[in-house]
Amino acid sequence: MVSTKRLSARNRPARENGSERRAELLAIAGELFATRGFLATTVRDIADAAGILSGSLYHHFDSKEAMVDEILREFLDDQRQANAKIIEEAPDPRTALTELIKRSYSALRKHPAAIAIFQNEANYLAQFERFDYLPGVADEFEKTWLRVLQEGQKAGVFREDLNLKLTYRFIRDTVWTTVHWFNPNGKLSIKSIADQYINILCDGIVTR
């Protein structure tokens, strides 16, 4: 059963409700972490990009670790809850699979920086106690997708010869790496990319 319990806010500063400035600082930091890398981005870099002094940043966050923690937790909480809802409501494995794919693609619109950070930095960050939840969440995501694939295989919806872990990794990598090339101002929308990918996955590219 997929857990819907939200990740603990341990060591995270209390949110300032309605603080647009706080959200703006997180967006700036997220973009820098995603493009430059977490280690290469300093508190001063974030402050400079925000047009404030480094000391002023500490009025909102106690460290850059606190910032990336909050960015990741928001994305991961959203994704876990969405996955749980899909598993609960989908009438069959194929619907569950396509909805998981669509929901993952829609996350690219809301959490592009967090997805890039999770891909690029999770292994490094997981070394530290503050981020010890990351491997568990990644494992939970994998189990959710594998459950759907296994149920589809048992129901005869998906091929019996599929290596399910390999299939999951193929889907995961294809979906999440889209964050590196997707242009929100381009001709392809998130919906059209998701629909096209689902067609390729389910129907193949070879004419019949």
Secondary structure, 3 states (H helix, E strand, C coil): CCCCCCCCCCCCCCCCCCCHHHHHHHHHHHHHHHHHCCCCCCHHHHHHHHCCCHHHHCCCCCCHHHHHHHHHHHHHHHHHHHHHHHHHHCCCHHHHHHHHHHHHHHHHHHCHHHHHHHHHHHHHHCCCHHHCCHHHHHHHHHHHHHHHHHHHHHCCCCCCCCCHHHHHHHHHHHHHHHHHCCCCCCCCCHHHHHHHHHHHHHHCCCCC
